[in-house]
Amino acid sequence: MKLKNIIISALAVATLASCVDLDYSEVTTNDEQWVYQSPNYGIQRLVTSLYARIPNGIDKNFEGGSGATFAAACDEADCALSNSNVRKFYNGGWSPINPFAYTWENSYKAIAEANNYLEKQYKIDLSAYENNNDYQAMKSKFELFEYEARFLRAWFYFELVRTYGDVPFTLKSLTNDQANSLSRTPAVEVMDWIVAEMDRIAEYLPVTYTTELNTDIGRATKPMCLALKARTLLYKASPLFNTAGRKDWWLNAARATHDLLVRADGWGIKLGKYASIWGPDNDDGTEVIFAEKQGALSSWEKYNYPVGVENGQSGMCPTQTLVDAYEYQDSRETFGSRHAAQTINLSTSNPYEGLDPRFAMTVVKNGDLWPNYNTSPIEIFEGGLNASPLTNATQTGYYLKKYCDPNVNISTNNATETQHAWVLMRLGEFYLNYAEAMFNYYGDANAKGEFTMSANDAVNKILDREDVQMPHWTDNADWKARYERERMVELAFEDHRFWDIRRWKQGDSQKQVKVVRLSKNQNGDVLMTRSTLNRGWNDKFYFFPIPFSELNKNSNLTQNPGWSN
């Protein structure tokens, strides 16, 4: 049975996300008593609003809106739109005054809503519905709301900790004065609370709602609790937070992740095709643990289809840095190692032949037919149909496929839309998380220790996908670097790389991003020439700046290192 943990469609909650803040008169035009005695129109709205606040890459990014994702703020991609705010992450355009404050503001609003709900849930009165035929289903549903709210509160604390490090922490409703007097709680303590909280609530949540009296999809589950616990422990063990180098923290991460992985199959969570991770049916993918369903739309395609395709904006263009990470099917050589020459003649050789199949599922290259309705091959060489000097043409030599549905037509007269969902947690991530934790603890990619899998075994699970079929890993040679490339490839454009660079403390790797320029010579041959984009990096970027407006209100807050006001 397929597990479908997909958040209620954005169409259903769009009207709630901007207004539900537990100001009862504003939300419902009724008082608090009415809200708690009118479950379908009151309480359910309050809980649904928490789900609606979860950020995603499609319509709610680091600014709270749509556009570029974190992929374009690291070495995965470059945003072709020169006016995109994502460039501020590396060009010095952000500061405590201009801080990308959405994560702070949105997360604390969600936490305040959860705290308020959890304190007042005793007021819920279902007595008027006891004679209804669906009373037991309603009762069961409302009994789970407490644990859903607690899961979501922990989710938002994780968002805060990985963004800011130490953060103010409270599990109580506070007045403005109380909230503005909190000091920062160490990040590791908040992480420990998240782990303990997931242990406390997991047993009360179902594995799936398909067997519940109320079959709503999109609600918190036991697998989601185990996954958030495991991810939190991985971050805690990573160098950014594990400042003392505690190896036992990696063991804790391995144990929690192994616990999830060994249960997954029995829960119906299995690795499927790589291409099934996105597209109109990705919410039905067996690999999905947690996703946010957006409904029918074409905005992602409009933003990311190539310029030259009618209404395409180019959006986030994959870099050569990403392309260089893909290995070949016949060896462990990467594109970057096999084709390191400054210039490659694409008309006389095909460097992409035999490359990891995930490349073709992620990246649009010169000559591809894309999207499905486009009858003209993509031309990325200078003067081509989809290239410079067209405004917003790619500066990397590539366009994006992943998460795009090639069946979506964005032309003015034949526009179509399909269902989209943004994956928040999937099984493939946790096989990689497990491999990382195991290798960092044992130092041997073939060691199983107390577990059923080695680090290499976990990676090989991913490589064995039906539509991937890459050679198995068998040794320890250059393992960490190879793992980091594999993680970049497998999780490309899923908003992991931006955070991985930070938790690994590898910020210097972001100073130069590899790209290519395509041109034609006098013979008409297409030449690919390597170059670099120089970007700014400062170690203060490991954590976001605390918004100046918050520091101005709360004298007990301190700023993150390196961010002056």
N, C-alpha and C positions, 0 to 999 in steps of 0.2 A: 504494500500500500504506500502510495506516495505521500511524503510529508510536505505539507504546504503551510509554511509559517510566513505568510505574506500579509503585510499591513493593509488594513482596509483602504480601498482605492482613494487616491488623492481627491477624486471628485466628491467623495462622500465627506471628506474632512476639511476641504479647503476653506469652507466658511467658518470652521471652528478654530483653526490654528491661530488666527490673528486676533481672536476676541476672547477665547476662554482663558481667564486668569483667576478664576474663582471669585470674581466680582459678580455676585449672583444677580444683582439687578441689571448689570450690563449684559450678561449672557442670556438670561432667560426672561427678563422683565418680571421675575418673581423673586421672592425672598428665599433665604437659605432653607427654611423648613420645607417649602414647596419642592426645591431641588431634591432633597433627600427622601421625599415621599413620592416623587415622580421619577422612578428609575429610568424608564426608557427615554425620557426627555431631559432628565437632569443628570443623574449619576453617570449614565453611560456616556454622555457628552464629556463629562469631566475626565473620565479615563481615556476616551478616544483622543482628547486633545493632547495627552501625553505622547501617544504614538505619533500624532501629526507633527510633533516638534522634532522628531529624529531627522538629522541632516542626511542628505543623500546626494549623489552626484548629478542627478537629473534636474531637480528643480529647487534644491535647497543646499547651496554650497557654503563655503566659508564666509560669504557675505549674506547668506540667507536667501539668495536668489539663484537663478539659473546662469549658465555660462561655463567658463573654464572650471575644471576640477583641479585638485592638488597635483594631478599628473603634469600639468603645465607649470607647476611651481618647483619641479625638480627635474632630473635629467631624463625622464621618460618622454617629455613632449615640450614643444614650444607652441605658444598660442599665436596663431597667425594674425589675430586682431590686435593691432598695435596699441589700441586704447584700452585693452583689457586690464582690469585691476590686478589680475593674477601676477602681472609683472612686478608689482610692488614688493613681492616676496623676495626678490633678488636684486632689484635696482635701487634699494634704499628708500622706497616710497612709503614704508610703513613705520610707525613709531607709537609711543603711548598716546599721542594726540590722534593719530590715524591708525588704530590698532587691529583692524579686523576683529571687532569686538563681538561678532555674532555668537561665537561659541560660548563666550562668557555669559552674555545676556540671555540667550535662549536656554542654555543649560540651567542657569539658576532660576529662571521662570518655571521650567519644568520641575525642578526639584522642589520649589516652593509649592507648586500645585500638588505634587505627590505627597509632601509632608502634610499639607492641609487636608487632603482627602483621607490619608491614613489616620489622622487624629479625629476626624469627624465621621468615619464610616459607621460608627455605632448608631448614628441617626438614621441609617437606611431603614425604611419601613416598607416591607413587601406584603403586609397583612391584607391589603386590599386586593391582592392578586391570588390569594390562597385557593380560590375556587376555580381559577382558570385552568384550562386543559394543559397549558404549557408552564404551569407554576414550577414544577420540579426543574425543568430546563432553565427557567429564569433564576431560580434559587441557586442552582449549581453555578450558573454564569456569574452571579454577583458574589458568590463566595470566593471565586478566584480573582476578583478584581484587586483584592488586597495584595496578592502575590505578584500580579501583573504590575501594579504600581511600584512595588518594591524592586522588581527587576528593572523597570524603566528608570527609577531613581538611581540605581547603581550604574546603569548604562550612561547616564548623563554625567555622573561623577567620573567615570572612565574617560569620557570625552574631555572633561576639564583637566584631569591629571596629565594626560599625554600632551595636552596643549600648553598648559601653564606650569606643570610641576606641582609644587606646594599650592594648595588652594584653601579658601575658607570652607569649613565643613560643618554641617548641622543636619540633624534629623528631626528638627522641630520647626514649627511655624514661628516666625519672628516678626516683630514690628520693624519698621524701617530703622529705627535707632539701634535695635539689637543687631540687625543684619549688618549695619554699617559700623559695628564695633568688633566684628570677628577678625581674628588674626588668621594666618595661613597655617593649615595643618600639613605636616610633612607628607609628600606624595606617597611614600611607602606605607604610611599608616592608612591612608585612604584606600590604597590597593588592598591592604590586608582586610579592611572592612568589606570591600567588594567581594573578595574571595569567601569570607565568612558568611556574608549575606546570601551569596549564591548557594552555599551549602545549606543554609537554613531554609530556603524557600523551594529548592528544586524538588523535594519530595512531595510538595503540595500541588505542583503543576503537572498537567498531563504531557505525555510524549507527543501526542497529536490531538487535535480537536475533532477529527473525523469519527472518532468512536464516542465522543461525548454527547450528552443529551442536546447540548447546543453546539452546533457544528461550525460556528463562526471561524473563519480563518484569520491569520494575522495576529494572533495573541501569543503572549509569552508562553514558552514551553520548557520542559525539563532539559532538552538538548540545548536550548538557547542559554540556560543558566550554566550548564557545564562548559559551553563554549566561551562565554564571557569570563568565567573563572580561569579557564586555561589561557586565554589571550592575555588577561591581566597579569598572570604569573610570568608569562613570557616577557612582557614589557618590564616587569619588576626585576627580572634576572638580567636584563640587557644593560650594557655599560652606562647609559645615560642615568639610570636609576640605581644600578648596582655599583655604587661608587667604591665599595670595599672589595669588590670582586668575589662575592660569596658564591662558590660553586654549588652549594646545596640549594640555592635558589633555582639553578637550572634543573636540578633533580626534581624539585617541586613542580616546575613547569612541565617536565616530561611526564610525571605521574598524572597530573590533571589532564593533560592532553591525551595520554594513553587511555585514560578512563573514558573519555569521550569517544575515541576511535574504536575501542573494542566493543562499545555498546551500539555504535552507529548502525551497523548492518542489521541488527535485530530491530532497530527502530525504523528501518526502511530508508536510511540515509546512505547513499552509495555514490561512488564516482561514476559519472556517465560520460558522455561525449563532451569534449572541451567546447565545441560550438554550441552546446545546449545551455551554457552558462548565461547566454544572452539571447535576444530574439523574442518574438511574441509569446512564446510558451515557457520562458525561463522560470516563471513562478511555479511551474509544474516539475522542474528539474529535481531529480532524486538527490542531487548534491546539496541543495539549498537547505541551510539551517535557519536563516533569518534574512528576509528581503523586504523591501518596501515597494509595493505595487503602485504604479502611477496611473493606470488606466490607458486609454487609447490616446496617443499623441504622435507628433512628428518633430517636436522641438529639438530633440537630440540630433536627429538627422539634419535638420536645417542648420544647426550650429556646426556640425562636423563633416557634412558632405563637402567635397572639393569646390572651390570657386571654379566657375566655368560650367558646373552643373547648375541648372537654373535654381536660383535662391540659395545655393550652397554658400556657406560663410568660411569654410576651411577649418575653423575652430582649432582643435588641439592636434598638432601634427607630430607623429612619432619621430624621435631623434635617431641619428645614426648610433648614438650611445646604446639605445635599446636594441637596434638591429644587430649591432656588434655582439650582443650577448647571446644570440641564438646559436646553438650548436648544429652541426651537420649530422645527418642520419648515419653516415658511414664512419664517423670518428667522433672524438671529443673536441675536435677543433671548432672554434667559433667563427662566425663571419668575420669578426674583427681580426682574428689571428690569421685566417686563410687569405683574407683580402685587405691587407694593411697598406697597400700601395696608395700613393696620393691620388692617382687617377686610374680609373678602370673603364675600358671600352665596353659598354653594355651591348653594343651591336655585334661584337665578335666573341663575347663570352657571357655566360649567364651565372653570375655569382650566387644567385638565389636558388639554383637548382640543388635539390637534395637537402635543403635547409629544414630544420624542425618545422613540422606542419603547423605549429601554432603561429609561426610568422605570418603565413598566408591568411590565417583567420583573424589576425590582429591589425595588419598593416596593409595599406594600399600603396603599391609601387607603380612606377611608370609602365604603361602598357596594359594594366589590368582593366577589365570591363567592370565598371563599378559606378553607381549601384546597378541593380538588375535591369532596370528599364533604360539605362543609358547605353546607346548603341555605338558610341564613339569611345575607343580605348583612352584611358586617362593619359594625358601628356603633361609630364612634369618638367620637361626640358625648357630652357629659356625660350619664350615665344610660343610655347605649346598651348593647347586649349585650356589647361588648368594650371598655368604657371605664370611667373613673373613675365611681363610687367603688369599683369592683372592685379588690382588692389586686393590685398589680403591673401595672395597666393602663398603657398607653403614656402618657408625658408629653410626647411629641413631636408627636403627631397622626398617626403612621404605624406600620405594622408591616413586618417584613422578608419578602421573597420570595426574594431571591437565595440560592442554594445550598440552599434548601428544595425538596423534591420534593412537589408538591401531591397526589401519589397516595399518600403515606404517611399512613395513618390511625393516629392516636394515641389514639383512644377505647379505653376499657378492654376492651370486649367485642368489638371488631373490629380489633384492632391489627395493623398490617402494617409491614414493613420493606423497604427497597430498598438497592441498592448505592450507596455514596458514595465520592468521591475528592476530596481537597483539592489544588487546583492550586498548585504551587510556582513554576512558570515556564511561560508560554504566549506564543505569538507576538505577540499584541496588545500585551503589555507592551513588547516590544522595538521595535515600530514607534513607540511613544510615546517610548521611551528615545532612539531615533535622532533623532526630531524635536527633542527637547530639546537633545541634543548639537549637532545641526546649527545650530539657531538661536543657541545660545550662542556658537558659534564664528564663524559668518558674519554674524549680526545681520540676516539677511534670510531670511524663511521660504520664499522661492522660489529661493534659491541652491542649486545642485547641487554646485558646486565640483568635486572630483575623483570624485564619486559618481554613481550612477544615479538618485537620488531627492533631492528637496528635503524640508525639514521639512513643508511643506504636503502634499506627495505622500504622505508616510508617514502623516500623520493621515487623509488621504482614503481610504487603504486600509482603515482601520478603519470609517470612515463608510459605506463601500460594502458593508458586510455585507448579505446578503440580507434579514435581518430588522431592519435599522437604517435604511439608505437616507436618511441626513441630507445636507444640502447641502454641497458641497465648500468647503474653505477656499481662498481665492485671494489674500489680501493679508497685510500685516503688522500691521494695526490691532489694538492692544491684545493682541498675540499671546501674550505670556507669561501674562497673566491668563487669557486664553481657554484656553490650553494646560493650565494648572493645573486649570481647571474640567473640561476634557475628560478629563484623567487621573483626576480624582476620580470622574467618571461611569463611565468605562470599567472602572476597576479597583475600583469600590466593593465593600467587604466582602471584599477579597482580601488584607488586611493590608499594603497599600502606603502608604496615606495617612499613617498614624502615622509611618512612616519618612521619607516625602517632606517632611512639615512640618519634621522635624529636619534633614535634609540641606540643605534650602533656607534654614534658619535663619529660619523664619516662625512661631516660637512664639507671638508676640503675637496671632496670628490665632485662637488657641485660648481666649482669655480669655472670649469670649462666643459661645455656640452658639445659633443660631436654632431655635426650635420654634414650634408652633402649638397652640392649644386650640380644640376644636370644641364648640359649644353650640347649643341651639335657642332662637329668640326666641318671642314670643307667638303669631306666625303659624305656628309650626312649621317655619320655615326654619332650615337648618343654617348657622351662621356660623363662619367660620374666623378666629381672631384671633391675630395674631403676638405673640410674646414672646421672651424670651431666657433661657438658663441661664447664670449666671455661674460660671466655673470658674477655678481657680488656674493660673497659669503662672509659672515661674521659669526663667531661662536655664540653670540647672543641669540642667534636665530634658532638655537636648539629649543628654546621656549618662546612662546609669544609674549609680547609686553602686556603687563597688566594695564588696562585702559586708565588713562590719566583721570578720567571722570570718576572712576572708582576710588583711586588714591586720594582724590580731592575730597571725597565724602567720608573716607575711613582712614583715620590717622594710624590705625593698627596694621594696615596693609603695607607691605614692602614691595618694591619693584624687583623684577627678575634681573639677574646680572647683565650688565652691559647696556641696559635700556635707561638712559637718562631722560628726564622729563623736560 
